[in-house]
């Protein structure tokens, strides 16, 4: 029985398969990344390459390429003789928690290991560019409170807050020991509304050093305003956050017709 020789791959077909393989790797990377960040792997231990191949219907080359991408993100690490492990367990919080309007007793956002490293707590004149946001005259005294948030000793965010008096006076009297919303609560500052505007920025040299990332790393950037119950904006904050250390969760239900 003769075996028909396989025709050589055409140049066009070879070009088509290249992008297909790249897409396979990208999709596989996204699937494994999501599982890692969701804590789907017990103890942070990833399945073997063979199990990943079987579970995702992928080739060994695709699995290795996807894992290499995740190692480049510093999300996983491979230890000879031990296997592949997740490096980090990002903080996971409801959007309502991040906004400060919901604070469950067991919130991951306010974990026991969360600590601030204070960079600045001083009274300054309100900058011109903030006067409109805070609805005060430029030069009005305000408190600048800047800190690095750490979890388990690892930095995950830099926040610079500009707080008006009288709220600022209360914040000056209370030790800053856990997180921003604990500080507000312990100072007796009542929050009415909170709003975030989010985008992305590249880490400058100083931010990169403070957050232990490479310069040019994409950071989640948030501009936040906090208002009192009567609608007066008393705080404007600028936050730069590592995207590999934090995940927002939100849930919405479509209205029923």
MITITI-654302 format. One record per residue (C-alpha): chain; x, y, z. Coordinates in Angstrom, 1 decimal. Layout:
BEGIN
   mol        X        Y        Z
     A        X        Y        Z
...
//
This chain:
BEGIN
   mol        X        Y        Z
     A      0.0      0.0      0.0
     A      1.6      3.2     -1.1
     A      1.6      6.3      1.1
     A      0.8      9.5     -0.7
     A      3.5     12.0      0.1
     A      2.3     15.2      1.8
     A      2.4     18.2     -0.3
     A      4.8     20.9      1.0
     A      3.1     23.8      2.8
     A      2.5     26.7      0.6
     A      4.1     30.1      1.6
     A      0.5     31.5      1.9
     A     -0.6     28.7      4.3
     A      2.6     29.1      6.4
     A      1.9     32.8      6.7
     A     -1.7     32.1      7.8
     A     -0.7     29.5     10.4
     A      1.8     32.0     12.0
     A     -0.9     34.4     13.2
     A     -3.2     31.5     14.2
     A     -0.5     30.2     16.5
     A      0.0     33.6     18.0
     A     -3.7     33.9     18.6
     A     -3.8     30.5     20.2
     A     -1.0     31.5     22.6
     A     -2.7     34.8     23.4
     A     -6.0     33.1     24.2
     A     -4.3     30.4     26.3
     A     -2.4     33.1     28.2
     A     -5.7     34.9     29.0
     A     -7.4     31.7     30.2
     A     -4.5     30.8     32.5
     A     -4.0     34.3     33.7
     A     -7.7     34.6     34.7
     A     -7.5     31.3     36.5
     A     -4.4     32.4     38.4
     A     -5.8     35.8     39.4
     A     -9.1     34.2     40.5
     A     -7.3     31.7     42.8
     A     -8.5     28.7     40.8
     A     -5.3     26.7     41.4
     A     -5.1     25.3     44.9
     A     -2.2     26.8     46.8
     A     -1.2     28.7     43.7
     A      0.3     25.6     42.1
     A     -0.4     25.5     38.4
     A     -1.1     22.2     36.6
     A      1.7     20.5     34.7
     A      2.4     21.4     31.1
     A      0.8     18.1     30.1
     A     -2.4     18.8     32.1
     A     -2.6     22.3     30.6
     A     -2.2     20.9     27.2
     A     -5.0     18.3     27.8
     A     -7.3     20.7     29.6
     A     -7.0     23.4     26.9
     A     -6.5     21.3     23.8
     A     -3.2     23.1     23.1
     A      0.2     22.1     22.0
     A      3.2     22.0     24.3
     A      4.8     24.9     22.3
     A      1.6     27.0     22.9
     A      1.5     26.2     26.6
     A      5.2     27.0     27.1
     A      4.8     30.3     25.2
     A      1.8     31.3     27.2
     A      3.6     30.5     30.5
     A      6.6     32.5     29.3
     A      4.3     35.5     28.8
     A      2.9     35.1     32.3
     A      6.4     34.9     33.7
     A      7.3     38.1     31.9
     A      4.4     39.7     33.7
     A      5.9     38.4     36.9
     A      2.6     36.7     37.6
     A      4.0     33.2     37.9
     A      7.4     31.6     38.5
     A      8.9     28.2     37.8
     A     11.0     26.4     40.3
     A     13.0     23.4     39.1
     A     11.7     20.2     40.7
     A      8.7     22.0     42.2
     A      6.7     23.3     39.3
     A      5.0     26.6     38.4
     A      3.4     28.8     41.1
     A      1.5     32.0     41.2
     A      3.7     34.8     42.5
     A      0.9     37.1     43.8
     A     -2.6     36.9     45.1
     A     -4.2     40.2     44.0
     A     -6.6     42.1     46.2
     A    -10.2     41.5     45.0
     A    -12.8     44.0     46.0
     A    -16.3     45.1     45.0
     A    -16.4     48.5     43.3
     A    -18.6     49.7     46.1
     A    -15.9     48.8     48.6
     A    -13.3     50.7     46.5
     A    -15.5     53.7     46.4
     A    -15.8     53.6     50.2
     A    -19.6     53.3     50.3
     A    -19.7     49.6     51.2
     A    -17.4     48.0     53.8
     A    -18.1     44.3     54.5
     A    -16.6     42.9     57.7
     A    -14.5     40.4     55.7
     A    -13.5     42.6     52.9
     A    -10.3     41.6     51.0
     A     -9.7     45.2     50.2
     A     -9.1     46.0     53.9
     A     -7.1     42.9     54.7
     A     -5.2     42.6     57.9
     A     -1.9     42.9     56.0
     A     -2.8     46.3     54.5
     A     -0.5     49.1     55.8
     A      0.3     52.6     54.6
     A      3.8     54.0     54.3
     A      3.4     57.7     54.8
     A      5.2     60.0     52.3
     A      3.8     63.4     53.3
     A      1.2     64.8     55.7
     A      1.4     68.6     55.5
     A     -0.8     71.6     55.2
     A     -0.4     73.5     51.9
     A     -2.2     76.2     49.9
     A     -4.8     74.6     47.5
     A     -3.2     74.5     44.1
     A     -4.9     76.5     41.3
     A     -5.8     73.4     39.3
     A     -7.7     71.9     42.3
     A     -9.6     75.1     43.3
     A    -12.4     74.4     40.9
     A    -12.8     70.7     42.0
     A    -12.9     71.7     45.7
     A    -14.9     74.8     45.0
     A    -12.7     77.0     47.1
     A    -10.3     79.9     46.3
     A     -6.8     78.9     45.2
     A     -4.5     79.2     48.2
     A     -7.1     78.0     50.7
     A     -5.3     75.8     53.3
     A     -5.7     72.1     52.7
     A     -4.1     68.9     53.9
     A     -1.9     67.0     51.5
     A     -1.7     63.4     52.6
     A      0.4     61.1     50.5
     A      1.2     57.4     51.1
     A      2.1     54.1     49.6
     A     -0.3     51.2     50.3
     A      1.3     47.9     51.0
     A      0.0     44.4     51.5
     A      2.2     42.0     53.2
     A      5.1     44.4     52.8
     A      4.6     44.7     49.0
     A      3.5     48.0     47.6
     A      0.5     48.1     45.4
     A     -0.6     51.8     45.2
     A      0.4     55.4     45.6
     A     -2.2     57.9     46.7
     A     -2.0     61.7     47.0
     A     -5.0     63.2     48.8
     A     -5.9     66.9     49.1
     A     -8.3     67.4     51.9
     A    -10.1     70.6     53.0
     A    -10.7     71.7     56.5
     A    -12.5     70.9     58.9
     A    -12.1     67.3     57.8
     A     -8.4     67.8     57.4
     A     -8.1     68.8     61.0
     A     -9.6     65.5     62.1
     A     -7.3     63.5     59.9
     A     -4.3     65.3     61.5
     A     -5.3     64.0     64.9
     A     -5.6     60.3     64.1
     A     -2.8     57.8     63.5
     A     -2.8     56.5     59.9
     A     -2.4     52.7     60.5
     A     -4.4     50.6     58.1
     A     -6.1     52.1     55.0
     A     -7.7     55.3     53.9
     A    -11.3     54.5     54.8
     A    -10.3     53.3     58.2
     A     -8.6     56.6     58.7
     A    -11.7     58.5     57.7
     A    -13.9     56.3     60.0
     A    -11.6     56.6     63.0
     A    -11.4     60.4     62.5
     A    -15.2     60.6     62.5
     A    -15.3     61.9     58.9
     A    -18.6     60.9     57.3
     A    -18.5     60.1     53.6
     A    -21.5     61.0     51.4
     A    -20.5     60.3     47.8
     A    -17.4     59.0     46.1
     A    -16.5     59.0     42.4
     A    -13.6     57.5     40.5
     A    -12.4     58.4     37.0
     A    -10.1     55.7     35.7
     A     -7.5     55.5     32.9
     A     -4.0     54.3     32.5
     A     -0.5     55.9     32.8
     A      3.0     54.7     32.4
     A      5.1     54.5     35.5
     A      7.7     57.3     35.8
     A     11.0     56.5     37.4
     A     10.0     57.6     40.9
     A      6.6     55.8     40.8
     A      8.3     52.7     39.4
     A     10.8     52.7     42.3
     A      8.0     53.2     44.9
     A      5.9     50.4     43.5
     A      8.7     48.0     42.7
     A      7.9     47.8     38.9
     A      9.9     48.7     35.8
     A      9.8     52.2     34.5
     A      7.2     52.4     31.7
     A      4.9     49.8     33.3
     A      1.2     50.5     32.8
     A     -0.5     51.6     36.0
     A     -4.2     52.0     36.7
     A     -4.7     55.7     37.3
     A     -7.7     57.0     39.3
     A     -8.8     60.5     40.1
     A    -11.2     60.4     43.0
     A    -13.5     62.9     44.6
     A    -15.2     62.4     48.0
     A    -18.1     64.5     49.1
     A    -19.8     65.0     52.5
     A    -23.4     64.0     53.0
     A    -24.5     67.5     52.1
     A    -22.7     67.2     48.7
     A    -19.6     69.4     49.5
     A    -16.4     68.0     47.9
     A    -13.8     67.9     50.6
     A    -11.2     65.5     49.1
     A     -9.6     65.0     45.8
     A     -7.2     62.1     45.4
     A     -4.8     60.9     42.6
     A     -4.1     57.2     42.8
     A     -1.6     55.1     40.8
     A     -2.1     51.4     41.3
     A     -0.3     48.2     40.1
     A     -2.7     46.2     38.0
     A     -1.2     42.9     39.0
     A     -2.0     43.6     42.7
     A     -5.6     44.6     42.5
     A     -8.9     43.5     40.8
     A    -12.2     45.3     40.8
     A    -15.4     43.3     40.8
     A    -18.8     44.7     39.9
     A    -22.2     43.2     39.2
     A    -25.1     44.7     37.3
     A    -28.6     43.4     36.6
     A    -30.5     44.5     33.5
     A    -33.9     46.0     34.3
     A    -36.8     43.6     33.7
     A    -39.3     44.6     31.1
//
